[in-house]
Amino acid sequence: VMALLFIAVGIFGYFILYALLLIFYYLLFGAFLKDMKILSFLNFKAAIDLVKNNIVNYLILWLLIIVISLIVQTVAILLCFTIIGIFALPWLIFYSYLVSADILAQFVKTAKE
């Protein structure tokens, strides 16, 4: 019983950490894309200011990234059943990162000041 409890807490904790990563990573990466300085990746004020005036667009961005990751994970599971698919997985994941970065760049480009 305790083992099941630890597993449940671990899975729940993983999803909470993943949600926080989704929220803050793309938020801070958007602040980085505005001026392309490494230290701006740690500038929470600029990131909050970016989202404050564009909350609806940020929620749409977040949902698009979740949909992209779900599609990639589903395709990755299907590709794992083939030999060629195992070699195609890194390229698929890399392409999903490119698509996510492009969507984030479009959000930053169209964001209201």
Backbone as CSV, one residue per row, in Angstrom:
resi,resn,N_x,N_y,N_z,CA_x,CA_y,CA_z,C_x,C_y,C_z
1,VAL,0.829,-1.193,0.000,0.000,0.000,0.000,0.876,1.261,0.000
2,MET,1.932,1.248,0.798,2.814,2.417,0.838,3.539,2.613,-0.493
3,ALA,3.877,1.501,-1.139,4.556,1.611,-2.429,3.645,2.277,-3.454
4,LEU,2.371,1.911,-3.452,1.420,2.541,-4.373,1.255,4.019,-4.060
5,LEU,1.273,4.362,-2.778,1.174,5.768,-2.387,2.380,6.557,-2.882
6,PHE,3.589,5.982,-2.731,4.790,6.654,-3.217,4.773,6.813,-4.731
7,ILE,4.277,5.807,-5.422,4.178,5.884,-6.885,3.190,6.970,-7.293
8,ALA,2.043,7.016,-6.618,1.031,8.029,-6.950,1.550,9.434,-6.678
9,VAL,2.221,9.612,-5.540,2.778,10.935,-5.214,3.870,11.302,-6.211
10,GLY,4.678,10.327,-6.608,5.737,10.585,-7.580,5.188,10.986,-8.931
11,ILE,4.160,10.293,-9.389,3.555,10.627,-10.686,2.895,11.995,-10.624
12,PHE,2.164,12.277,-9.539,1.519,13.577,-9.389,2.563,14.683,-9.323
13,GLY,3.643,14.445,-8.576,4.712,15.434,-8.481,5.381,15.683,-9.819
14,TYR,5.543,14.618,-10.604,6.131,14.766,-11.934,5.265,15.674,-12.802
15,PHE,3.956,15.469,-12.781,3.076,16.291,-13.611,3.031,17.739,-13.129
16,ILE,3.121,17.959,-11.824,3.174,19.327,-11.301,4.467,20.008,-11.757
17,LEU,5.592,19.303,-11.650,6.857,19.885,-12.097,6.857,20.140,-13.605
18,TYR,6.246,19.237,-14.369,6.180,19.430,-15.810,5.312,20.635,-16.158
19,ALA,4.212,20.824,-15.432,3.353,21.992,-15.676,4.097,23.281,-15.332
20,LEU,4.839,23.279,-14.228,5.622,24.468,-13.881,6.697,24.743,-14.918
21,LEU,7.310,23.687,-15.421,8.303,23.858,-16.478,7.667,24.474,-17.718
22,LEU,6.494,23.971,-18.098,5.816,24.532,-19.265,5.492,26.005,-19.072
23,ILE,5.032,26.346,-17.884,4.645,27.737,-17.635,5.870,28.645,-17.645
24,PHE,6.871,28.304,-16.844,7.989,29.222,-16.655,9.032,29.147,-17.759
25,TYR,9.263,27.983,-18.335,10.286,27.884,-19.373,9.911,28.737,-20.571
26,TYR,8.709,28.582,-21.064,8.306,29.352,-22.239,8.116,30.823,-21.904
27,LEU,7.752,31.112,-20.677,7.644,32.500,-20.244,9.013,33.179,-20.260
28,LEU,10.007,32.536,-19.675,11.348,33.119,-19.624,12.044,33.065,-20.982
29,PHE,11.766,32.035,-21.757,12.341,31.958,-23.094,11.790,33.077,-23.977
30,GLY,10.524,33.443,-23.767,9.949,34.576,-24.490,10.638,35.879,-24.132
31,ALA,10.979,36.047,-22.849,11.721,37.249,-22.437,13.116,37.256,-23.053
32,PHE,13.712,36.083,-23.172,15.027,35.980,-23.809,14.953,36.360,-25.282
33,LEU,13.888,35.973,-25.957,13.763,36.241,-27.385,13.591,37.724,-27.694
34,LYS,13.174,38.506,-26.698,12.990,39.935,-26.952,14.308,40.656,-27.190
35,ASP,15.339,40.333,-26.400,16.604,41.055,-26.584,17.819,40.152,-26.763
36,MET,17.630,38.838,-26.743,18.681,37.856,-27.041,19.916,38.006,-26.154
37,LYS,19.707,38.272,-24.878,20.787,38.298,-23.906,20.563,37.163,-22.920
38,ILE,21.632,36.481,-22.556,21.526,35.319,-21.681,20.903,35.685,-20.335
39,LEU,21.278,36.811,-19.780,20.746,37.196,-18.476,19.259,37.539,-18.521
40,SER,18.729,37.850,-19.684,17.300,38.126,-19.760,16.474,36.859,-19.581
41,PHE,17.116,35.696,-19.701,16.422,34.440,-19.432,16.058,34.342,-17.953
42,LEU,16.743,35.079,-17.106,16.456,35.091,-15.671,15.696,36.332,-15.233
43,ASN,15.265,37.148,-16.168,14.559,38.386,-15.865,13.059,38.101,-15.743
44,PHE,12.611,37.828,-14.523,11.206,37.498,-14.309,10.297,38.687,-14.559
45,LYS,10.768,39.896,-14.263,9.929,41.083,-14.453,9.596,41.286,-15.928
46,ALA,10.582,41.134,-16.796,10.331,41.283,-18.230,9.393,40.188,-18.732
47,ALA,9.540,38.989,-18.194,8.682,37.884,-18.610,7.236,38.126,-18.168
48,ILE,7.066,38.595,-16.941,5.711,38.878,-16.444,5.097,40.029,-17.230
49,ASP,5.888,41.060,-17.537,5.383,42.181,-18.329,4.965,41.733,-19.729
50,LEU,5.693,40.774,-20.277,5.360,40.263,-21.607,3.999,39.564,-21.599
51,VAL,3.716,38.846,-20.537,2.479,38.079,-20.469,1.318,38.924,-19.948
52,LYS,1.620,39.934,-19.134,0.562,40.721,-18.506,-0.391,41.332,-19.531
53,ASN,0.129,41.845,-20.619,-0.717,42.465,-21.637,-1.203,41.480,-22.692
54,ASN,-0.733,40.243,-22.636,-1.054,39.255,-23.671,-1.465,37.916,-23.070
55,ILE,-2.269,37.958,-22.028,-2.578,36.729,-21.299,-3.350,35.732,-22.161
56,VAL,-4.262,36.198,-22.990,-5.036,35.283,-23.837,-4.123,34.631,-24.876
57,ASN,-3.263,35.424,-25.484,-2.328,34.859,-26.460,-1.351,33.882,-25.808
58,TYR,-0.965,34.171,-24.561,-0.059,33.256,-23.866,-0.751,31.930,-23.558
59,LEU,-2.014,31.979,-23.168,-2.761,30.739,-22.915,-2.933,29.940,-24.199
60,ILE,-3.179,30.626,-25.315,-3.274,29.932,-26.609,-1.925,29.310,-26.964
61,LEU,-0.836,30.050,-26.737,0.511,29.512,-26.969,0.750,28.263,-26.139
62,TRP,0.384,28.318,-24.880,0.567,27.200,-23.971,-0.231,25.979,-24.438
63,LEU,-1.461,26.199,-24.847,-2.284,25.086,-25.338,-1.725,24.512,-26.642
64,LEU,-1.235,25.362,-27.522,-0.629,24.860,-28.759,0.600,23.996,-28.476
65,ILE,1.415,24.418,-27.530,2.603,23.636,-27.195,2.220,22.308,-26.560
66,ILE,1.175,22.299,-25.746,0.699,21.041,-25.167,0.187,20.115,-26.261
67,VAL,-0.566,20.640,-27.220,-1.078,19.820,-28.321,0.072,19.269,-29.165
68,ILE,1.058,20.121,-29.444,2.223,19.659,-30.217,2.939,18.529,-29.482
69,SER,3.133,18.687,-28.177,3.838,17.645,-27.437,3.024,16.360,-27.365
70,LEU,1.700,16.457,-27.266,0.872,15.247,-27.267,0.935,14.529,-28.613
71,ILE,0.908,15.289,-29.691,1.002,14.674,-31.025,2.356,14.002,-31.204
72,VAL,3.417,14.683,-30.789,4.762,14.113,-30.932,4.906,12.863,-30.075
73,GLN,4.374,12.883,-28.870,4.473,11.701,-28.015,3.686,10.532,-28.587
74,THR,2.531,10.805,-29.166,1.740,9.739,-29.779,2.463,9.146,-30.988
75,VAL,2.995,9.994,-31.834,3.745,9.512,-32.999,5.000,8.768,-32.551
76,ALA,5.643,9.247,-31.486,6.849,8.584,-30.988,6.528,7.180,-30.478
77,ILE,5.412,7.021,-29.813,5.013,5.692,-29.347,4.775,4.767,-30.531
78,LEU,4.123,5.278,-31.561,3.874,4.448,-32.746,5.171,4.131,-33.487
79,LEU,6.094,5.076,-33.513,7.365,4.843,-34.206,8.269,3.856,-33.469
80,CYS,8.069,3.706,-32.174,8.918,2.792,-31.408,8.726,1.338,-31.820
81,PHE,7.644,1.048,-32.526,7.379,-0.325,-32.949,8.120,-0.696,-34.222
82,THR,8.830,0.253,-34.823,9.561,-0.036,-36.055,11.042,0.251,-35.853
83,ILE,11.846,-0.399,-36.652,13.295,-0.182,-36.580,13.643,1.208,-37.104
84,ILE,13.037,1.602,-38.215,13.305,2.925,-38.787,12.824,4.016,-37.845
85,GLY,11.716,3.756,-37.162,11.161,4.740,-36.242,12.085,5.068,-35.089
86,ILE,12.849,4.082,-34.639,13.779,4.331,-33.543,14.845,5.342,-33.966
87,PHE,15.273,5.263,-35.211,16.256,6.231,-35.705,15.613,7.576,-36.049
88,ALA,14.311,7.578,-36.292,13.612,8.822,-36.633,13.194,9.616,-35.397
89,LEU,13.189,8.995,-34.230,12.723,9.678,-33.015,13.509,10.948,-32.673
90,PRO,14.833,10.937,-32.692,15.540,12.196,-32.368,15.192,13.335,-33.318
91,TRP,15.004,13.010,-34.586,14.651,14.052,-35.559,13.234,14.566,-35.308
92,LEU,12.345,13.691,-34.921,10.979,14.093,-34.614,10.947,15.023,-33.402
93,ILE,11.686,14.674,-32.380,11.723,15.498,-31.178,12.387,16.843,-31.470
94,PHE,13.463,16.823,-32.241,14.128,18.063,-32.630,13.172,18.961,-33.423
95,TYR,12.413,18.374,-34.344,11.465,19.152,-35.132,10.371,19.735,-34.247
96,SER,9.941,18.983,-33.243,8.912,19.520,-32.338,9.450,20.711,-31.552
97,TYR,10.731,20.676,-31.164,11.334,21.827,-30.496,11.407,23.037,-31.431
98,LEU,11.716,22.792,-32.700,11.744,23.893,-33.663,10.366,24.515,-33.839
99,VAL,9.343,23.691,-33.923,7.976,24.203,-34.084,7.567,24.993,-32.848
100,SER,7.877,24.479,-31.660,7.539,25.190,-30.426,8.268,26.530,-30.344
101,ALA,9.532,26.556,-30.732,10.289,27.810,-30.707,9.741,28.805,-31.719
102,ASP,9.303,28.313,-32.875,8.731,29.208,-33.880,7.419,29.810,-33.385
103,ILE,6.591,29.016,-32.758,5.328,29.527,-32.215,5.608,30.553,-31.119
104,LEU,6.600,30.276,-30.274,6.961,31.228,-29.231,7.516,32.521,-29.820
105,ALA,8.316,32.421,-30.867,8.851,33.622,-31.520,7.735,34.453,-32.139
106,GLN,6.729,33.800,-32.696,5.589,34.542,-33.237,4.823,35.248,-32.130
107,PHE,4.719,34.596,-30.963,4.054,35.237,-29.823,4.814,36.484,-29.384
108,VAL,6.129,36.384,-29.283,6.936,37.523,-28.847,6.885,38.646,-29.887
109,LYS,6.893,38.266,-31.160,6.878,39.275,-32.219,5.565,40.049,-32.243
110,THR,4.468,39.390,-31.957,3.146,40.045,-32.016,2.669,40.539,-30.663
111,ALA,3.482,40.392,-29.609,3.055,40.790,-28.272,2.947,42.311,-28.158
112,LYS,1.923,42.731,-27.417,1.742,44.166,-27.168,2.630,44.578,-26.014
113,GLU,3.191,45.755,-26.104,4.086,46.252,-25.040,3.307,46.716,-23.850
